Amino acid sequence: MRIHHVAGGLMMALALAGCQRTSMDSVNTQQNITPLQAQPIGSVSSSQLPDPTTDTSQFPEKPTTDTAMATGTGVAGGAADAAAATALDVTKESMVGNWRVASGPSSCDMFLTLTNLGSGSRGGTRGCAGELTTMGSWEVAGKQVVLKDRNGNSIARLYKSADARFDGTTNSGQPVSLSR
């Protein structure tokens, strides 16, 4: 019976030893710590920047639209000027959907979405001929709708001429009309 008392006492001592508080006071936390050395940096200089409102020579002029078509110096020339002068306002949202396209002697279908693709929105044609077969995207620039090829290059420009009608030209000068 005595062995049971000794074993019980020993178990109790071990249990109490596990409940004792330990402290980090005796650990030297400053041991083996080396401060970081400063690293050399390049020289720092300062100067006054030019006033951006007075010195505009360093910036090119902001383009408004494709200058060849918008100024009438392109193939379509005067027709583009006339269409631009009488063009109705257009929103990107109003362009979304299916359009019937008349381009020269042929007609085809065009589909316009709001899905982003490069700098424009995704679009495409079915059954078209000529430049319109390469259409991959489109965008609204002011009152102008710009049709682009799959590389983002402009292939045609149109202006809103009626509620559900757009008229313009391809880069080669071929007339193009969209209608619903």
Protein Blocks (a to p, Z undefined) as FASTA:
>chain_A
ZZmmmmmmmmmmmmmmmmpccdfklpcfkgoiacddddddddddddddddfklmmmlpcc
ddfbdfklmnopamnlmmmmmmmmmpccddfklmgccddddehjbccdddddfbdehjbc
cdddehiahjllmpcbdcdehjaccdddfkopafbdcddfbfkbccdddfkopacdddZZ
